[in-house]
């Protein structure tokens, strides 16, 4: 499939690759300029999603005529986005076809790291590269950060959008109570919570007209069961929520940010209540091993800033970071 943005022909490939678990395949979407015939470490990106919504819901929803993946591809990047098992187009563990209360929480962060690693190794081999750029949002920021802390040699630059960090307060995504293997998310009724992070007088134009409806449609399409078994809901695994309880709100980091030695960009939005400013600051100051690090704060945005009116500010900051050939003066 090809699309066009800024007179650039963009090719889309939908791939299924093996995970490290028999019977579990991972869905990977690739977008790149149709004219691209040479590939490099610097112009290749592998992305991973957060704890609730898959890649098609976060990175590839067409808003105002283009998606985040389209934007990156139109600026000369070979972009890959992977659904962790249990999400989007990837295989759902068999426990997800059973009632949620019959099994423990599925897809812990460690599993996400393994699945991201499988996608990165696939891309490295496919393009004959030694490194890629890595991007993750929210829980995906933990997955991407943890992966990089163990595999700096495979990562060119790391971009984290609102990554998780230690919290002395409850984290909104964890609503309390017992955790089954997965949870059902009522997609169409999430707007109130989404907008509640913004000041009341600023909520009216945070999500431009029609964007929320486009996002709902794309999100529901990511889970076939939303049409039959659980109408208007998608399934999201609860392993990430258990990890919030056992790591982030228990004062225990899942990985040590100082083990990341590549350049790091942190993108954060002003009204993010899932990752408040203080958490983002504490995380940023922990990145003491990075070759260099940068923080970009987006005004008038929430945790979902990549889908809001100021999304281009985030896109441009990320592209600028990836485009630059910069090294600190010795």
C-alpha positions as CSV (number, residue, x, y, z in Angstrom):
1,X,0.0,0.0,0.0
2,X,1.2,3.5,-0.8
3,X,0.2,6.9,0.6
4,X,1.4,10.4,-0.1
5,X,2.5,13.2,2.2
6,X,4.4,16.3,1.1
7,X,4.6,14.8,-2.4
8,X,6.5,11.8,-0.9
9,X,5.2,8.3,-1.9
10,X,5.1,6.2,1.3
11,X,5.1,2.4,1.2
12,X,3.4,0.4,3.9
13,X,4.2,-3.2,4.7
14,X,2.5,-5.3,7.3
15,X,4.7,-8.0,8.6
16,X,4.4,-10.9,11.0
17,X,7.6,-12.1,12.7
18,X,8.3,-14.9,15.2
19,X,8.7,-14.1,18.8
20,X,10.8,-16.1,21.1
21,X,7.7,-18.2,22.1
22,X,6.4,-20.9,19.8
23,X,2.9,-20.0,18.5
24,X,3.3,-16.3,19.2
25,X,3.8,-14.0,16.2
26,X,4.4,-10.3,16.4
27,X,2.8,-7.8,14.1
28,X,5.2,-5.1,12.7
29,X,4.1,-2.3,10.5
30,X,6.8,-0.7,8.3
31,X,6.5,2.7,6.5
32,X,9.2,4.2,4.4
33,X,9.6,6.4,1.3
34,X,9.0,4.5,-1.9
35,X,12.2,5.9,-3.3
36,X,14.3,4.6,-0.4
37,X,16.8,2.0,-1.5
38,X,19.7,2.4,0.9
39,X,19.2,1.9,4.6
40,X,21.3,3.2,7.6
41,X,21.4,3.0,11.4
42,X,20.6,6.7,11.6
43,X,17.5,6.7,9.4
44,X,15.8,3.5,10.9
45,X,13.4,3.6,13.8
46,X,11.7,0.8,15.8
47,X,8.8,1.9,18.0
48,X,6.7,0.3,20.7
49,X,3.4,1.3,22.3
50,X,2.1,1.8,25.8
51,X,0.2,-0.4,28.3
52,X,-3.3,0.1,26.8
53,X,-3.3,1.0,23.1
54,X,-1.5,-0.7,20.3
55,X,0.6,0.9,17.6
56,X,-2.3,1.4,15.2
57,X,-4.0,3.4,17.9
58,X,-1.1,5.5,19.1
59,X,1.2,6.0,16.1
60,X,-0.8,5.3,12.9
61,X,-4.2,7.0,13.3
62,X,-4.8,9.4,10.4
63,X,-5.5,12.8,11.8
64,X,-5.6,15.9,9.6
65,X,-4.6,13.7,6.7
66,X,-1.5,11.9,8.1
67,X,-0.2,9.7,10.9
68,X,2.9,9.9,13.1
69,X,4.4,7.0,11.1
70,X,3.6,8.9,7.8
71,X,5.3,12.0,9.2
72,X,8.5,10.2,10.0
73,X,8.5,8.2,6.7
74,X,7.9,11.4,4.7
75,X,11.1,12.8,6.3
76,X,13.3,10.0,5.1
77,X,12.9,7.4,7.8
78,X,12.5,3.6,7.5
79,X,10.0,3.2,10.4
80,X,8.9,0.0,12.1
81,X,6.3,-0.2,14.9
82,X,5.7,-3.4,16.8
83,X,2.7,-4.7,18.7
84,X,3.7,-6.6,21.8
85,X,2.0,-9.9,22.1
86,X,-1.6,-9.5,23.3
87,X,-2.0,-6.2,21.5
88,X,-3.2,-5.1,18.1
89,X,-2.2,-7.4,15.3
90,X,0.1,-9.7,17.3
91,X,-0.9,-13.1,18.6
92,X,-3.0,-12.9,21.8
93,X,-2.0,-15.5,24.4
94,X,-4.7,-18.2,24.7
95,X,-5.6,-17.0,28.2
96,X,-7.0,-13.9,26.6
97,X,-9.8,-16.0,25.1
98,X,-10.8,-17.0,28.6
99,X,-12.5,-15.0,31.3
100,X,-10.0,-12.6,32.8
101,X,-10.4,-13.8,36.3
102,X,-9.2,-17.3,35.5
103,X,-5.5,-16.4,35.0
104,X,-2.9,-14.1,36.4
105,X,-1.9,-10.8,34.7
106,X,-0.4,-11.4,31.3
107,X,2.5,-9.7,29.5
108,X,4.8,-8.4,32.1
109,X,7.3,-5.7,31.2
110,X,10.0,-8.3,30.8
111,X,7.9,-9.9,28.0
112,X,7.6,-6.5,26.3
113,X,11.4,-6.1,26.3
114,X,11.8,-9.5,24.7
115,X,9.2,-8.7,22.0
116,X,10.8,-5.3,21.3
117,X,14.1,-7.1,21.1
118,X,12.7,-9.6,18.6
119,X,11.5,-6.8,16.4
120,X,14.8,-4.9,16.6
121,X,16.8,-8.0,15.7
122,X,14.5,-8.7,12.8
123,X,15.0,-5.1,11.4
124,X,18.8,-5.3,11.9
125,X,19.0,-8.5,9.9
126,X,16.5,-7.3,7.3
127,X,18.3,-4.1,6.6
128,X,21.9,-5.4,7.3
129,X,22.4,-2.7,10.1
130,X,24.2,-2.7,13.4
131,X,21.9,-0.2,15.2
132,X,18.5,1.4,15.0
133,X,16.8,4.4,16.7
134,X,14.3,3.3,19.4
135,X,11.1,5.1,20.5
136,X,8.6,4.2,23.2
137,X,5.7,5.9,24.9
138,X,4.5,5.5,28.5
139,X,4.9,1.8,29.4
140,X,6.6,1.5,26.0
141,X,9.1,4.0,27.4
142,X,9.9,1.5,30.1
143,X,10.2,-1.3,27.6
144,X,12.4,0.8,25.3
145,X,14.5,2.2,28.2
146,X,15.0,-1.2,29.7
147,X,15.9,-2.7,26.4
148,X,18.4,0.0,25.7
149,X,20.0,-0.2,29.1
150,X,20.9,-3.8,28.2
151,X,21.7,-3.3,24.5
152,X,23.3,0.1,24.0
153,X,25.3,-1.4,21.2
154,X,22.2,-1.9,19.1
155,X,20.7,1.5,19.7
156,X,21.6,4.7,17.9
157,X,19.4,7.2,19.8
158,X,16.5,6.7,22.2
159,X,13.3,8.7,22.3
160,X,11.0,8.4,25.3
161,X,7.5,10.0,25.4
162,X,6.2,10.3,28.9
163,X,8.1,7.2,30.3
164,X,7.1,5.6,33.6
165,X,9.1,6.3,36.7
166,X,9.0,5.8,40.5
167,X,5.8,7.3,42.1
168,X,4.9,7.9,45.7
169,X,1.3,8.4,44.6
170,X,-1.2,6.1,42.9
171,X,-0.8,5.9,39.1
172,X,-4.1,6.6,37.4
173,X,-4.0,3.6,35.0
174,X,-4.2,1.4,38.1
175,X,-7.7,1.7,39.4
176,X,-7.1,-0.8,42.2
177,X,-8.7,-4.1,43.1
178,X,-7.7,-7.6,42.0
179,X,-6.0,-8.0,38.6
180,X,-7.1,-10.6,36.1
181,X,-5.1,-11.6,33.1
182,X,-6.4,-8.6,31.1
183,X,-8.9,-5.7,31.3
184,X,-11.6,-4.4,29.0
185,X,-11.2,-0.8,28.0
186,X,-14.4,1.1,26.9
187,X,-12.8,3.1,24.2
188,X,-15.6,5.4,23.2
189,X,-16.1,6.7,26.8
190,X,-12.5,7.6,27.4
191,X,-12.7,11.2,26.3
192,X,-13.8,12.5,29.7
193,X,-10.8,11.0,31.5
194,X,-8.5,12.1,28.6
195,X,-9.7,15.7,28.8
196,X,-9.9,15.8,32.6
197,X,-6.1,16.3,32.7
198,X,-6.5,19.7,31.1
199,X,-7.8,22.9,32.8
200,X,-11.6,23.1,32.2
201,X,-11.4,26.2,30.1
202,X,-8.8,24.5,27.8
203,X,-10.6,21.3,27.1
204,X,-12.8,22.5,24.2
205,X,-10.1,22.6,21.6
206,X,-7.5,20.1,22.9
207,X,-8.7,17.4,20.5
208,X,-9.7,19.0,17.1
209,X,-13.1,18.1,15.7
210,X,-13.4,14.6,14.4
211,X,-10.1,13.4,15.8
212,X,-11.4,11.5,18.8
213,X,-13.9,9.7,16.6
214,X,-11.1,8.7,14.1
215,X,-9.1,7.5,17.1
216,X,-12.0,5.4,18.5
217,X,-12.6,3.8,15.1
218,X,-8.9,2.9,14.7
219,X,-8.6,1.6,18.3
220,X,-11.6,-0.6,18.1
221,X,-10.4,-2.0,14.8
222,X,-7.2,-3.2,16.5
223,X,-9.2,-5.9,18.5
224,X,-11.6,-8.1,16.4
225,X,-13.5,-9.0,19.6
226,X,-14.7,-5.4,19.9
227,X,-17.3,-6.3,17.3
228,X,-18.5,-9.5,18.9
229,X,-17.4,-10.8,22.3
230,X,-16.9,-7.4,24.0
231,X,-18.6,-4.7,21.9
232,X,-17.0,-1.2,22.0
233,X,-14.2,-2.5,24.2
234,X,-10.6,-3.6,23.6
235,X,-8.6,-6.0,25.7
236,X,-5.4,-4.8,27.3
237,X,-3.1,-7.0,29.3
238,X,-2.7,-6.5,33.0
239,X,1.0,-7.4,33.3
240,X,2.0,-3.7,33.0
241,X,-0.4,-2.8,35.9
242,X,1.1,-5.5,38.1
243,X,4.5,-4.1,37.4
244,X,3.3,-0.6,38.5
245,X,2.4,-2.2,41.8
246,X,5.5,-4.3,42.2
247,X,8.0,-1.7,40.8
248,X,7.0,1.9,40.2
249,X,4.8,2.5,43.3
250,X,6.8,0.2,45.4
251,X,9.9,2.4,45.1
252,X,11.7,-0.1,42.9
253,X,12.9,0.8,39.4
254,X,12.5,-1.9,36.8
255,X,15.9,-0.9,35.3
256,X,18.6,1.7,36.0
257,X,18.5,4.7,33.7
258,X,22.2,5.4,34.2
259,X,22.9,2.2,32.3
260,X,21.7,3.9,29.1
261,X,24.7,5.4,27.3
262,X,23.2,6.5,24.0
263,X,21.7,10.0,23.3
264,X,18.2,10.3,24.9
265,X,15.3,12.6,24.1
266,X,12.5,12.9,26.7
267,X,9.2,14.4,25.5
268,X,6.7,15.4,28.1
269,X,3.5,17.4,28.1
270,X,2.4,20.0,30.6
271,X,-0.9,18.3,31.7
272,X,0.3,14.7,31.9
273,X,-1.3,13.3,35.1
274,X,-0.1,9.7,34.3
275,X,3.5,10.9,34.3
276,X,3.5,14.2,36.3
277,X,6.2,16.8,35.8
278,X,8.1,15.8,39.0
279,X,8.3,12.1,37.9
280,X,9.6,13.1,34.5
281,X,12.2,15.4,36.1
282,X,13.3,12.6,38.4
283,X,13.7,10.3,35.5
284,X,15.6,12.8,33.4
285,X,18.1,13.6,36.1
286,X,18.7,9.8,36.5
287,X,20.0,9.5,32.9
288,X,23.6,10.3,34.0
289,X,25.2,7.8,31.6
290,X,23.7,9.1,28.4
291,X,26.0,10.5,25.8
292,X,23.8,13.6,25.9
293,X,20.2,14.1,27.0
294,X,17.4,16.6,26.1
295,X,14.0,17.4,27.5
296,X,11.3,18.9,25.4
297,X,8.2,20.1,27.3
298,X,5.0,20.5,25.2
299,X,2.6,23.1,26.5
300,X,-1.1,22.4,26.4
301,X,-0.9,18.6,26.1
302,X,-1.7,15.5,28.1
303,X,-0.3,12.0,28.3
304,X,-1.9,11.5,24.8
305,X,-0.1,14.5,23.3
306,X,0.8,12.6,20.2
307,X,-2.9,12.6,19.3
308,X,-3.8,16.2,20.2
309,X,-3.7,19.6,18.6
310,X,0.0,20.2,19.5
311,X,1.2,16.8,18.2
312,X,3.3,18.4,15.5
313,X,5.4,20.1,18.2
314,X,6.2,16.6,19.5
315,X,6.8,15.2,16.0
316,X,9.1,18.0,15.1
317,X,11.1,17.7,18.3
318,X,11.6,14.0,17.7
319,X,12.6,14.4,14.1
320,X,15.0,17.2,15.0
321,X,16.7,15.0,17.6
322,X,17.0,12.1,15.2
323,X,18.1,14.3,12.2
324,X,20.9,16.1,14.0
325,X,24.6,15.0,13.8
326,X,25.5,16.3,17.2
327,X,28.1,15.3,19.8
328,X,29.0,17.3,22.9
329,X,32.3,19.2,22.8
330,X,35.1,17.4,24.5
